[in-house]
Amino acid sequence: MTTAQRVWISPQAFDRLQQELATLRQLSAGGVDNADNDENAAAIQRGWQSRIQQIHDLLVTAVVGEDPPDDGIAEPGMVVTIRYDDTGDTETFLLGVRGAEYGDMEVYSVQSPLGSAIAGARPGQQLAYTLPSGAALSVTVLKAVPYGMHTARTEEPCR
């Protein structure tokens, strides 16, 4: 028996996915106006069904908004800041589920080349990973904080 891997998503993403799921189910139940042609209507229906299944599978395995411990380890639900060692540029992103999280912050999954390289890393660790193009990049993890703590800091009013 295979157990599905639990995935972390924010409460906002959970709500958005629930709304999208309800909309798609309603559209799917209503059918497609097949005045254009039956082949096009069938393709649209298959697309809706595929997205419904994708969202359903994600929501079934979702851990919603439960922040991981504030231990500085890069893992799903953490906002991670890295430095690209070759350029010195920094990037801050959420380690989460692409397609679930939307907003101002970039999201990398733990299945992505960067996400899999940094998963489990601590601040100060230098890691290398390979891009799909074959190029190798070296990054240093600077900071990892739980999503809830990061959003609380960014939402504080200026004084």
C-alpha positions, 0 to 999 in steps of 0.5 A: 500500500502506498501512502500519499506524501503530505503537502503543505499549502497556505490557508489562502491557497486552500480556500482558492483551490476549494473555490476553483474546485466548486466552479469546475464541478459546476461547469462540468455538471452543466456540460459544454455548449457543443454548438461548435463541435462535439470533439471540442466539447469533449476536450474541454470536459476532459480538461475540467475533469483532469483539473478536478482530479488534480485539485482533489488529490492535492486537497486530500494530502494537504496540510493546511497552514500548519507552519513547520517548526521555526528551526531554520531548516528549509522544508515545505511551508518555509520561506527560504532566502538563498544567495546565488554564489556566482552572482551574489544575487539573493532570492526569497521564495516559498518552498511549497506546491506550485499551482496551489500558491499564488501571490507576490512570492515565487514558489518552488516545490521540493521536486524542482531542482532547486527545491530538492537541493535545498530541502533539509538544508540549514542557514550557511549551507552551500549546495549545488544543483543542476538546471534542466539545461545541464548548467550547474549552480551553487547556492547558499541558504541564508535563512528559512522561516515558517510562512506564517512568521514571514507573512506576519512580518510583512503585514506589520504596519509601518511606524 
